[in-house]
Amino acid sequence: MASRSCANFLHLASGGLLDIPQTPRALPRVITAPGIISDMDCGSSNDEDSDVTPSGCRERKIIVANMLPLHAKRDAETSKWCFSLDEDSLLLQLKDGFSPEMEVIYVGSLKADIDVGEQEEVAQKLLEDFNCVPTFLPHDLQKKFYLGFCKQQLWPLFHYMLPMCPDHGDRFDRFLWQAYVSANKIFADKVMEVINPDDDYVWVHDYHLMVLPTFLRKHFHRIKLGFFLHSPFPSSEIYRTLPVRDEILRGLLNCDLIGFHTFDYARHFLSCCSRMLGLDYESKRGHIGLDYFGRTVFIKILPVGVHMGRLESVLNLPSTAAKVKEIQKQFEGKKLILGIDDMDIFKGISLKLLAVEQLLQQHPDLQGKIVLVQIVNPARGSGKDVQEAKKETYLTVKRINEVYGSPNYQPAILIDRHVPRYEKSAYYALAECCIVNAVRDGMNLVPYKFIVCRQGAPCMDEALGIKLDSPRTSMLVVSEFIGCSPSLSGAIRVNPWDIDAVAEALNAAITMPESEKQLRHEKHYRYVSTHDVAYWACSFAQDLDRACQDHYSKRCWGIGLGLGFRVVSLSPSFRRLGIDHIVSAYKRTNRRAIFLDYDGTVVPEASIVKTPSPEVISVLKTLCNDPKNTVFIVSGRGRTSLSDWLAPCEMLGIAAEHGYFIRWSKDSEWETSPVGADLDWKKIVEPVMSLYREATDGSSIEIKESALVWHHQDADPDFGSCQAKELLDHLENVLANEPAVVKRGQHIVEVKPQGVSKGLVAEKVLLKMVNGGKPPDFVMCIGDDKSDEDMFESILTSVSNPSLPVAPEIFACTVGRKPSKAKYYLDDAADVLKLLQGLATATISKPRYLAEIQVSFESTA
């Protein structure tokens, strides 16, 4: 027997790696199948205790990101590649949130092009020295993947920029999308080379790898997989313009946990899932969860933090102290306003400069007293828009300095070069105010770093001549559109497009009383110091562990092709109802009760035509003409339409409006449930529903004899759902003392009499069969929605009745693979018809007279 890892390795070796060089395997492996250990590094196999992971193998986390946390350069003398850890990389810093025993493996690309002939040697070195697995994307693929699809299509879209014309972003390019998918496949193959799927946790980072989870989930149905998006997630109105929107959503939904910086980003993602995939979410004990084919995909909302130790260590460097003194002397007598941004169109640098210009114009007294130092980080992408933003920035700085400057004073200083960390820390420490004016940014840690640097450190305090216990201050002006904004409640939040408001915010920040600055700083520092990068990583890891707890308590199987692949995860006892299996039981029984729902069961839910097909009529006639069968259609529909549609089936029982009306056959009279005789509450309900119908475009009211139903399937999904919740609450309040119940179903809110349900129909029919001396030995119930769950529960309860001589064979079956009280499932109405045809073929047809048994609600006590 081969282990799953071995099987996977054979698959990869046979072409699964897209013909790229394989990374040599040197990592110890653990048990991957009962009694099998894939590598000998962890000791010998133990057949007696095959389910226990050998203690010699440590827990592992596999961190997957576009770039590895490494610096790479070629040695000038030896021409060999030299690598070092990037201490400023978030991927490296997040290790502080894991236990020291945790082994962390990194999968990603290098920031350098490695020749094909050197790749095997470099891969071995990186694996041995840094636990890193490089992907080595071919140069052309890397360009199309990163600079093409990621930077020219995904990144602008996620920052709310649509390609309305060629000058504003690139239109969707199918070849770039294919490159994106191919790159994600290579990353997935590299993960599969080193993963032990039973024990390892995989944490994927950012928008570059959003379809990677699909490839991993396809190979390992129970993989423990988390994803964190470091960019914004746009509103559904923006996201829905992406031609491959469903593929990306399904990719993310193949994770167990999806993380976002803010609730806004998570809300947009959930709205997209609702509008485009029809998925609903709910809060489960404080955690937001999406049910996706039986799997619960959890949503995590927590902004990333900074590495406190790294920042404080830089503050204590002699070079930082020397730079502080230099800057202090340069700007003596002036208040420093600091901005640090990447050079791109979304960072709002030009809007910030216009606000400073407005500030100097409206407050002439500040001229000569304030200086904006704008540090510009190198652009991460290239393109016409970046060049235009850079040109505008330079022109604005030049204009400000010409109008408001003097030979000894420049109100705006632009630093457009690589600025080392110690120099940035020095500027942070000296600035009175920091402004982050981005029009859209996923997170932005500049405000956090500013707060930590303003708190100071021993060497920094000594350089500035500040006592250790002296109060600290800091002021922040932050855009409403950046991810860190919600966590900084003491900052002055601004709309970056409102130049006047930003100018006034800057004025308020630099003129605010010291005592208030101190209080705001203390509040911010408390949050930043306790919610650092280690806290963020630890919290995500804990939630990922919790999200994966039920992996082995359910049966899993994959469905769907290509990027539409997903895993169905359901109870071990839940299985497909096989025709051969039920026909066998059907043939050996003589007193059969068959209950069938109508919409979504014998007639497709999506069908506009609700009349039964000739095939359905034929099979129902065959089944109900068998004297051994008692067949009922149990539906929420009205009795008039059901009796008209099913008129050819003379011996068919019908329970209409969830059982409020019932008849045994076409020739029998309709009986009305005495439980719901009082329908005066309808006069209260109808005006309320009419109010919501008028307020909700696309909604409608269905008036039944015993019930009223408000439908919202044609309304806006979010608004309709919101109105349904409100209507439910409204009706429950006004009907508190009335004999009616309010139920919410799929796109409906229904009010019906108390004590009327499909479950009660099944219970009474079965009881009547027992009382008539014909206890059932075969019970089949098929339905597709929540109301049918009452039937499933009822037949399971009724057949345990001690008055039954022999327990009948029960087949409770739901339509669609979803959590249910039923033990079996069928995929759709077409499957139901095939099953019924199988039973009809096995039926011995003979003339049948009116059944002796008549259902009477009054006589069952």
N, C-alpha and C positions, 0 to 999 in steps of 0.2 A: 504494500500500500504506500502511495506517495503522499507526502504532506501537501497542504494547500500552498505553502511557500514554494515547494519544489515544482508543483504543477504550474504555479504562476511564473516561475523562472523559465520553465520550458516554453510557456506561451510567449514570454518576452523574447527569448532567444530565437524563436521561430519567425520573428518579424514584428513583434509588438513594439519594438523600440524605434520604428521608422528609420532603420538603417543608420542610427547614430552610435558612436562607440559606447560600450557598456562600462559602467563604473565598477572597478574591481570590488568584490565583496570582502570586507574585513570586519564587519560588525558582528558581535555575538548575537545569536538568535535564541528564541525560547520555544516552548512547545507550541506547535501550530495545529496538531491533530492528535487525538488520543493515542498515547504510546509512542509518539514520534517527536524527536528533537532534530531540527533541521541542520544545525551545526553542532560540532562537538565541543565548542568553546564553553558551553554551559554545563558540561559534565555528561555522564552517561544517561541513557534513557531509563525511565522507571515505569515499567508496565503496571506495577501494582498501584501506582498513584498517578495515573496519566493526566488527571485534570488539574494537578497542582503545578504552578509555574516554579521552576527551580529557583531557589533562593539566591543563586549566584548571578541571576540576570536582574539588572536594575530596571525600574520603571523608566519609560522613555517618552519623550514628546518630540514630534517631528514638526518643525516650524518651516512652513513653505511660503516664500515671498519672491517677488520678482528679482531682487538683488540679495546676494549673500552679504553678511555683515563683515566684509573683508576689504582691505586695501590691497591692490596688486600692482607691482612694478617689476620691471626687468632689471637685474643687476648689470651694470655697465661693463664690469670686468669679466664675469663668468657667463653672461647672457642667460643666466637661469632666472626663472620667475621667483620672486620673493613675495610672501604674503604676510599680512599682519591684521589683527582684529581692529575693526572700526569701533572704538570705544563710545562714539556718539550715536551708534546705530540703536534704534529702538529694539530691534530683534535681539540684540545682545543684552541690552539692559533688562528686558523682561524676564531673563533668567533669575533675577533676584526675587521674583514672585514664586519660584519653585523651591522645593526642598533641595538641600545640597546633594542628596543622593540621586536626584533626578538626572538622567542622561538626556541631553538635548541634541538633536540632529537638525542641521539646517539644509534645506534644499532650495537652490536658486541659481541665478546667473552671476557671473563675475563682471566687474566693471572694466574688463579688458578682453581683447580678442586673443584667444589662445589658438595657435596653429593646431591643425588636426593631428599632426605627428606628435605633439606634446601633450595632448589632452589626457591620455591614459596615465602618464606619469604625474601630471598635475592633479588629476582626480584622486589618485592614490595618496598623494602628499596631503591634500586638503582633508581627506577622510581620516587619515592617521593623526594629523596635527591639530585640526580644528573641528572635527566631526561635521564637516561640510560636504555636501554632495552637489557638484556643479552640473548644470543642465547642458551647457555648451550648445546653445541654439546656433544654427548656421547663420552667418552674417545677414544674408538677404531676408531670412525668416525673422530674425531679431528686429530688423529695420521695419518690416511690414507690421509685425506684432506690436512693438512698443511705440515707435515714432508714428506708425500708421494708425492702427485701430485704437490703441490705448489713448494716445495723445491727441490725435486729430478727430476722433469720433466719440469715444466714451467719455474722456475727460471734459470736453466742452459741454456735452449733453448733461453730464452729472452736475455741471456748474451752471445749468439753465441757459445754455447757448445753443440755439437751433440753427442749422445751416440753411437759413432762409434764402440766401443767395451765395454764389461762389466766393464773395469777399468775406463772408461770415461763416467760416468753417467749411470742412469738406463734406460733401454728400456721402451717404452710405455706399460703401464699396464692398461688394461680395467677396472679392479676392483678399481684401484686408481681413474680413471676418474669418475666412478660411485659414489665414495665417494665425489669427488669434486662437482658433480652435486647435490648430496643429501644435502651436506652442504650449497650450494648456495640456495637450496629450503628452508631450515630451516631459513636462513637469510631473504629470501623473505617473508616467513610466518610471521616472527616477525615484519617486516616492515608493512605488511598488517594489523596487529593487531592495529597499532597506527595511520595509515595514514588517512588523509582526502584527497582523490585523486583529488578533484576539486581545492584545494587551496595549499596544501603542495608541497614543492620542495624536491626532493630526490637527494642526492649527494653521489655516490658510489665511494670508493677509492680502487685502486690498483688491481693487477692481481689475487688476491685470489677470486675475486667476479665477474668474467667476464661473467658468464652466468646468474647472478642474474637479470639483466635488462629484460631478456626474460620472466622470471616468473612474474615480476611486470607488464610488458606491456601486458601480456596475460590476466591479471585480470582487468587492468585499461588501456584502449586504449589511453587515453589522459593524462596519468600521466606525470608530469614534472620531467624529469629524466636526470641527468648529471653523467658523469663518468670521473675520472682523473686517468691516469696511471702513477705511480711514478717510474716505472722501464723503461729500454729501450724497444722499440719495434723493433724486429729484421727485417732484410731485408727479402724480399719475398723468397729468395733462402733458407734461414734458416727456416722461419716460415712454409713454405709449406710442410716441413717434418713431421709436427705434424698431426697425423691421425684425430684429431678432430678440424682441422683448421677452417672449415666452421661453425661449431656450435659456436665457440668462436667469430668469426667475426660477425656472425648474432646476438649474444648476445650483443656485443658492439653497433651494429647498431640499436638496439632497444632503445638506448638512444637518447636524443635530442641534447646533446652536449658531445663531447669526447675531453678531454684535454690531452696534451702532454707537456713535458718540452722543447723539441726542435723541429725544423722543420724536422730534420732528422728522428726522431721517427714518426712524423705525415706522412712524405713522405713514409716511409716504410709501414705504415698502409694503406695508400691510394693505394699504389702499390699492396698490398695483396688483397684489395677489387676489384681492377681492374682485376688482373690476375685470381683470384679464384672465384669471384662472377660476374664479367663482369660489374662492376659499374664505372661510370665516375664521376669526380668531377669538380667543377668550382668555381672560386672566385666570390662572390656576394658582391659588395661594400666593398671589403677588408676582407670579411669573407669567408673561404673555406667551401663549402657545398657539400654534397653527396645526390643525389636524390635516395631515397630508397623506392620504391613503393608509390610514391606521397608525402612521408614525406621528409623534408630536414633535414639531420643529419649534424650539424655544427661541425667544428674542431677548437679547441682552442689551441694556442701555447703560453705558458707563463711559465717560470720556477718559481717554488715556491721560497719564500724568507724566511728570518729568522725573529724571533720576537725581534725587537730592544730593547724593554723595558725589556724583560727577560734577555738578554745578558748584558745590561747596569746595571741592578740591581745586577747581580752576580759580575760584576766588582767592584761595590761599597761595597761589603761585607768585613768586617774586616779579615775574614779567607782568602780571595783572596789576600788582601794586604800583609798579613803575609807570604803567600806562595810565593808571588812574591819576597819578600826580601830574602827568603830562597833559591830560585832557582837562584836569581841574585848572591848571594854569592857563591853558588856551582859552577857556570859556569863563574865566574869573568875572564875577559880578553879573553873570547872565543865567537865566533859567533854561535848562536843557529839556527839549521835547524830543523823544526818540521814536524813530520808526525803523523796523527791520523787516524787509519783505523780499520775496522772490520777485524777479522781474517777469511778471505776466499780467495779462489784461484783467484778471480777477482780483488782484491784490489792492486795487484802488489807490495806487500811489499818486496818480495825477489828481484824483479827487481830494486826497489829503493835502496836497500842495495848494490847491485852490482854496481849501478851508483855512490854511495858514495865511494865505494872501488876504482872504476876507477878514481874518482876525486882526492883521496889521492895519488894514484899512479902517475898520470900525473902532479900533482901540489904538490910536496913535501913541498913547503913553507907553505902550508895550514895545514900540520900535527901539531897538538898541538894548532891550532887556531879555528878549527870548530868542532862542535859536532852535530850529528844527534840524536835527541830524538824521538824514535818511540813508540807511545802509541798504544797498541793493545786492541780494544774493544772485549768483549766476542763474540764468534761466534754465529750467529743466528741459524745455522743449525748444524747438526752433520754428520759425514761421513768420509770415508777414505781420501777423497781429502783434508778436513780441517786439519786432522792430519798430512798429508804429507806437507802441506803448513807451518804448525807450526814448524815441525821438520826442514825444510829447512831454515826457518827464524832464528831459534836459532843457527844452524850451521854456517850460514853466519855471524851473529853478532859475534860469537866466533872467527871466522877466522879473521875478520877485526880488532878486538881488539888485537888479538895475534900478527898480523903483523905490525899494525900501532900504537898500543897503548903503554903505559908505565905504571909503577906503579901509577903515578899520573894523568894519562890521558886515557880516554876511548872514542874513536871517535864515537862509536855507542852504544847507551843506549836503551835497550828494556824494556819497562814498560808493563808487561803482567799481569794486575790485574784490578779490578774495580777502575777507576779514577773518583773521584767526580767532579762535574761541576766546582767548584771554582778552583780546581787544573788545570784542562784543560784550563780555562780562564787565569790563571797565565802563563802557558806555551805559550798560544797564544800571550799574551801581550809582552813577552820578546823575542820571536823568530824573528830573522832577516828575515827569509824566511820560507815559508810553501810549502811543496811539496805534491801534490796529484797525485799519479802515477798509478791510477787504469787502468787496461786493458779494463774494461767496467763497467760503473756505470750509473744508471738512472739519478741522479742529483748530489749528494754529496754537502752538505752545509758547509763542513769544511773550504773552502776558504772564504766564506761569514763571518763565525764566526771569522776567523782570522783577516779579514779587520776591523770588528767592534771593536774587542778587541785591535787592534793596534791603533785605533782612541782614545782609552782611556776613562776614566771617572774621575770625581774629586778625589775620594778616591785613585784610581789607580795612578793618576798623582802625588798625594802627596806622596804615597809610593815610587814611582820611582824618586821623586825629579824633576819632569818635570813641567814647566810652562804651564798654561792652553792654552795660545795662541802659543805655540811652534809648529813648523811644524811636521807633522806625516809622517812616511814612512812605507811601507810594500812591500814585493816582493813575487810573487807567481810563482811557477813552476807547471803547471797543464797538465794532460794528454788530448790529443785531443779527447779521447773516453769517456769523462764524460759529463753529461748534463749541468753543470754550465759553461763549457769552452766557449761556444759562447758569453755568457754575460760578460766575463772578458777579454775585448779587450787589457788591459794593462798587462796581465799575459804573461809569457813565455810559449808557448804551445809546448808540446813535444810528440813524439811517444814513449811510455814507453818501447817498445821492442828494441829501439835503445839506448843501454847503453851509448855509447860515447856521443850521442847528449844530453842525460839527464845529464850526468856529466858536459858537457860544459854549459848547461843551469843553473845548480847550481852554477858554477863558475861565470857566468855572473851576476846572481842574487846577490851574496854576494859581488861582486867587483864593482857593478854599482854605478855611482856617486849619492850622496845623493839627488841632485836636481831632477834627473830623477825618483828616487824612490818615492820622494814626489809627483811628478805629477801623476805617476801611481796610487799611493794610493788615491789621491784626486778624480781621475776619478772613481775608483772602489767604494769608499765610497759613492760618490754621487749616484751611481746606487743602491747599496745595501740598503742604507737608505731610498730610495724612492720606491724601489720595494720589500717591506718587505712582510711578510706573510699576513698581512691585505689587502695590495694592491692586492695580488694574489687572495685571497678569494673573495674580493669585485668585481674584474674584472670577475672572473668566474661566480659569482652569477648574475651579470648584463647580461652577455652573455647568460646564461641559461634562464633568463627571456625573453630576446629577441628571443631566439630560440623557445620558447613555445607560442609566441604571436598568432600564427595562429591555435592553437589547436582546437578551437571551431568554426572556419570558414569553416571546412571541415567535410565531412562524413568519419567515420572510421569503419573498420571492420577487423577482424582477419582472417588470412589464414595460413595454414601450421600446421604440427603436431610436437609435442615434442619441441626440441630445434631449429627446423626450423621455429618456429612460427614468424610471423611478422604482422604488421598492415598496411593495405592499407588505404591511406588518400587522398581523392579526393574531388573535388568541390561538393557542395550539389546537384547541378543539374545533376551531372554525375551519371548515373545508368546503370545497366545491361539491355540490350535490350531483353525483353521477347518475345518469339515466339507468344504467344497468343495475345499480345498487337499489334504487327506489322501485324499479319495475319488479325486481325479485321479491321485495317485501309486499308489493301491491298484489302480485299473483297468489301469494300464500295467505292472504287475508280475505275476510268475507264481509266485514262491517266497517266501511271506510267513510271517514269524514274529511271533506276537502274544502278548505277556505281560501279564496283568492281575492286579493285586492284588485282594483280595476286600473286606475291611472298609474302608469309606471310599472305595471305588472303584466297584465294581458294586453294593454295598449301602451305603446311607447310614450314616455313623459314628454318628449320633445315634439311629438306629432301634433300638427294643427288639427287634423281630422281625428275626433275622439270616438267615432263609431268603430265598433269591433270589425276586424277583417273577416272575410268569409272563412279563412282558416281557423280563426278563433271560435267563430260560431260553430263550425263543424266539430271541432274537438270538444267543445263544451257540451254539445248535443250528445255526442258519443258517451262522454263520462256520466252525464246526469241521467241518461237512459238506462244505465246499468243499475239494476235493483240493489246491488251491493253498495252503491255509492250514495252519499248525501253530499251534494255539491252546493256551495254558497258563494256568491259574489258579495263581498263585504266592502262597501265603498262610502266615501263621504259625499258622493254625488246625490242629486235628488232622485226620488222614486220614478218620476215621469220619464226622464231621459233614460234611466237604466232599464225600465220595463219596455220602452219602445225599442231601444237598441238590441236588447236580449230576448225579444219576443219569440224568435224561432226556437229557443231552448225552453220547451214547455215545462220540463221537470226541474228546472234550475231554481234554487232558492236565491232570493235577493234580500240583502240587508242594506237599506239606503240611509243616507245621512248618519253614518256611523252607527246604525242600528236603531235609530229612532223609529223607522218604519221597517217592517219585516214581513215577508211572505214566503211560504214553503214552495210554491209552484205557481205557474201562470194562472191556474184555475182557482187558486185559493185567494182569500181576501187579505188585504193589507192589515197588519196589526200595528197598533201604535203603542209605544212604550208609555205606561202610566206614570213613570218616574218624572217625565218632562211635560206633564199636561199643562202646566202654567207657563205660558209664553209671553206674559205681559212685559217681561224685561226687554223684549225686542223694541218696544217703543222708546226705551231709554238708549239702547245701543245704536239704533239707526242714525239718529241725529249726530251722535259723536263720530261714528264712522264717516258720515257725510262731510263733516268738518275736515277730517284728515284726507279724505278723497280730494276735496277742493284745494287743500293746501299742498298736496303731493302730486305733481304732474306725473301721469303714467299709471296711477293707482286706480282701482275700481272696487266696487262692492258687489258681492254675489249674495242674493237673497234666496235662502232656502226656506222650506216650510218650518223647520225646527231650529235653524241656525242662520247666522249672518257671518260672512267671510269678507275680510278686507285683503285684497291682493295687491302686491307691490313689485311683481316680477318685471314689469315694464318701466318701473321708475328708476331714477338714478340709484345705483347700488348702495352707496354710502348714505344718501339722504333717505332712501326707502327703509334701510335697516334702522336708522336713527328714529324715523317716524314710527316704525313698528314697535320699538322699545317704549317710546312715549305713549303710543296708543294702548299698548298692553297695560302699562301702569295706570293710565287714565281710566280704562274700562274696569280694571280690578277695583279701583276706588269707588266708582259709581255703582258697581254691581255687588258691593260687599255684602248686602243683605238680601240678594236675589238668588233664586235657584238656578244659577247659570255659572258656567266655568269659562275662563278665557284661556285659550291655548295659542301659542305661537308655533307655526310650522315653517316649512320651506317657502319663503316669500309670501306668507299669509299670517293674518291674525284672525282667529275664529272664536266666536262665542256660541256655545251650544248648551243644552240643558244639562244639569248635574245628573250623574248616574247613567249617562249614555256614552258608550264606547264600543269599539270593535271587540275589545276583550270580553265585554259582557255578552255580545252576540255569540262568540265561540263557546263561552261557558254555558249559556242557556241551551244551545243546540246540542252540545255534548251531554248535558244533564238530561235533556229530553230523550235522547237516544238510550241512555242508561235506564231511565224510568219506563221506557217503552219496551224493555226487554231485549234491546239490541245494542249492548255496550260496544263501543268502537274498538277494533283491534288495529286500526290504521288511521292516523291523523296527520294530514298534511296541511300546512298553512304557508302561503307565499305572499309577501308584501314588500313594499319598497321604502316607506317613510316612517316617521315617528309614531303615527297613529297605529301602524301595524305592529309596533313593538308591544302594544297592549294585548294583541292577539297571541303573540309568541309567548308572553308571560302567562296568559290565561290558560292556554292549552297545556303548558308545562305544569301548572298548578292543578288544573282539573283532572288530569290523568293520574295524579297521585291519590285520587279519591279512593278510600278503602272499599267503597261499594263496587269497584270494578273487579271482576273475577280475575282478569289477566291484564297486566299493563300493556297498553297498545304500543305499537311502533310509531314514533313521533318524528316528523320531518318539518321542523320550523326553518324556513328558508327566506333570507332577505335578498333583494335584488340589488346588486352592486357590492363590491368588496369594501365593506365599511364596518366599524364596530357595531355590534348588534347583540340582542338577547338570543337571536337565532343561532343554531349550530351550523347551518349550511348557508351557502350563497350561490346565486347564479348571476352572470354578468349583466344581463339586460332582458328586456321583454322578449326578444327573439329567442334567448336561451329558455325562457319560461315556456314559450310555445313549443319548442322542441321537446322539452320534458313532458308536457301535457300530451303531445302527440305520441310519445313513447308509451304513456299510460293508456291512451285511447286504443293503441294497437293491441295492448294486452287485455283490453276489456272484452268480456263476453257480452255482446249486445243481444238483448232480447226485449220484447214488449214490456213496458212497465206501466203499472196503474198508479193512480194517485197514492202517494205514501200514506201509510197508516198514521204516521206521527205528524201532529200539527204543533207548531211552536206557539205557545201562548205565554206572554209575559205575566199575565195575571195568575196563572195556575202554578207557577214555579215558586215554591216557598221553601 
